């Protein structure tokens, strides 16, 4: 989106269980720690780069409608995004949403997107949360990326309530 949510809260109502084990974990990756750990040469290379985000390009289990595509037009965001309150630099690249890098040939852009996306999800930057009913997590969308683990199918059910919120820096 043109204005990504500042934060997200996720509440677990129902957590799927199979053979006594909860399923449907969520992984959280620190985009700030991932940026900090980049080699200086890479930080210099990507400084000033802008990524193209396209909602319609994401692979989904169910097709999206034209109304959804119209509601979320293609947008451009910096690859390195400073946190709006702390100024800490964070990577803003998502493999399934980024379709290119402005002014970079497509092949080079795809290689860079893949390399940065792989870097963000290195084990040292990731926390994996195993949900229990009643859990409530809240995170900062600038510094953290999240992804649900798709390890269950119907009739098992994962019911979560999500709230996103915006915030602006006060003057």
C-alpha positions in Angstrom: 0.0 0.0 0.0 1.0 3.6 -0.4 1.1 4.0 3.4 2.1 0.8 5.0 0.5 0.2 8.5 2.6 1.4 11.4 1.8 -1.7 13.4 -0.2 -4.9 13.7 -1.9 -6.8 16.4 -2.9 -10.5 16.0 -5.1 -12.4 18.4 -5.4 -16.2 18.3 -9.0 -17.4 18.7 -8.5 -20.9 17.4 -5.2 -22.7 16.8 -5.1 -25.9 14.7 -3.8 -28.9 16.5 -2.7 -32.2 14.9 -1.3 -35.2 16.8 -1.1 -33.0 19.9 1.0 -30.3 18.3 -0.2 -26.8 17.5 0.2 -25.7 13.8 0.0 -22.4 12.0 3.0 -20.7 13.7 4.0 -17.2 12.6 7.6 -16.2 11.9 8.8 -12.7 12.6 12.0 -11.4 10.9 13.8 -8.3 12.1 14.3 -6.1 9.0 16.4 -3.7 11.2 18.8 -6.4 12.3 19.0 -7.8 8.8 20.0 -4.3 7.5 22.6 -3.8 10.2 24.2 -7.1 9.4 24.6 -6.4 5.6 28.1 -5.9 4.4 29.0 -2.2 4.0 29.4 -2.7 0.2 25.8 -3.9 0.0 24.5 -1.0 2.2 26.2 1.4 -0.2 24.9 -0.4 -3.3 21.2 -0.3 -2.2 21.3 3.2 -0.7 18.7 5.2 -2.6 17.2 2.2 -4.4 13.4 2.1 -4.7 11.4 -1.1 -5.0 8.2 -1.6 -7.0 5.4 -3.3 -5.0 2.5 -4.9 -6.8 -0.4 -6.4 -4.8 -1.6 -8.3 -7.9 1.7 -10.1 -8.5 1.6 -12.1 -5.2 0.8 -15.8 -5.6 -2.3 -16.7 -3.8 -4.4 -19.7 -3.1 -7.5 -17.9 -4.3 -7.7 -15.4 -7.1 -8.1 -11.7 -6.4 -10.8 -9.5 -7.8 -10.4 -6.5 -10.1 -11.8 -4.4 -7.2 -9.0 -5.5 -5.0 -6.4 -4.8 -7.7 -8.0 -1.3 -8.1 -7.9 -0.7 -4.3 -4.2 -1.5 -4.1 -2.4 0.0 -7.1 1.3 -0.5 -7.7 3.5 1.6 -5.4 7.1 2.4 -4.9 9.0 2.4 -1.6 12.6 2.8 -0.6 14.5 -0.4 -0.2 16.1 1.0 2.9 13.5 2.6 5.0 14.4 4.6 8.1 12.2 4.0 11.1 9.8 7.0 11.5 10.6 7.4 15.2 14.1 6.1 15.8 15.7 6.6 12.4 17.1 3.1 12.5 17.5 1.7 8.9 15.3 -1.3 7.9 15.2 -3.4 4.8 11.8 -3.0 3.0 11.8 -5.9 0.5 9.3 -8.7 0.3 9.8 -11.5 -2.2 6.2 -12.0 -3.0 5.3 -8.3 -3.3 8.3 -6.7 -5.0 8.3 -7.0 -8.7 11.3 -4.8 -9.5 13.8 -2.1 -8.6 13.4 1.3 -10.2 16.1 1.9 -12.9 17.6 -1.6 -12.5 17.3 -4.2 -15.3 14.7 -6.8 -14.4 17.2 -9.7 -14.2 19.4 -7.7 -11.8 16.4 -6.5 -9.8 15.1 -10.0 -9.4 18.5 -11.3 -8.2 18.8 -8.4 -5.7 15.2 -8.9 -4.4 15.9 -12.6 -3.9 19.2 -12.0 -2.2 17.8 -9.4 0.2 14.6 -11.4 0.9 16.8 -14.5 1.7 19.0 -12.4 4.0 16.1 -11.0 6.0 14.9 -14.5 6.9 18.2 -15.9 8.0 17.7 -17.8 11.3 19.5 -15.2 13.4 16.9 -12.6 12.5 13.8 -14.7 12.9 11.5 -15.5 15.9 9.0 -18.3 15.4 5.9 -18.0 17.5 3.9 -21.1 18.3 0.3 -19.9 19.0 -1.9 -20.8 21.9 -5.6 -19.7 22.0 -5.7 -16.3 23.7 -2.2 -15.1 22.6 -2.1 -11.5 21.5 1.0 -10.2 19.6 1.7 -6.7 18.5 4.6 -5.6 16.3 6.1 -2.7 14.5 5.7 -3.1 10.7 8.7 -1.0 9.9 11.2 -3.1 11.8 9.5 -6.5 11.5 8.2 -8.7 8.7 5.9 -11.6 9.4 4.7 -14.7 7.7 2.3 -17.5 8.7 3.5 -21.0 8.3 1.0 -22.8 6.0 1.2 -26.3 7.6 -2.5 -27.1 8.0 -5.5 -27.7 5.8 -9.3 -28.0 6.3 -10.9 -29.3 8.3 -8.3 -27.9 10.7 -9.0 -24.2 11.4 -6.8 -21.3 12.3 -8.9 -18.3 13.4 -7.0 -15.1 14.1 -8.2 -11.5 14.5 -5.9 -8.9 13.0 -5.9 -5.2 13.6 -3.5 -2.8 11.8 -3.0 0.8 12.8 -1.3 3.9 11.6 0.8 6.4 13.4 2.5 9.6 12.5 5.4 11.2 14.2 4.3 14.1 16.3 5.6 17.6 15.4 
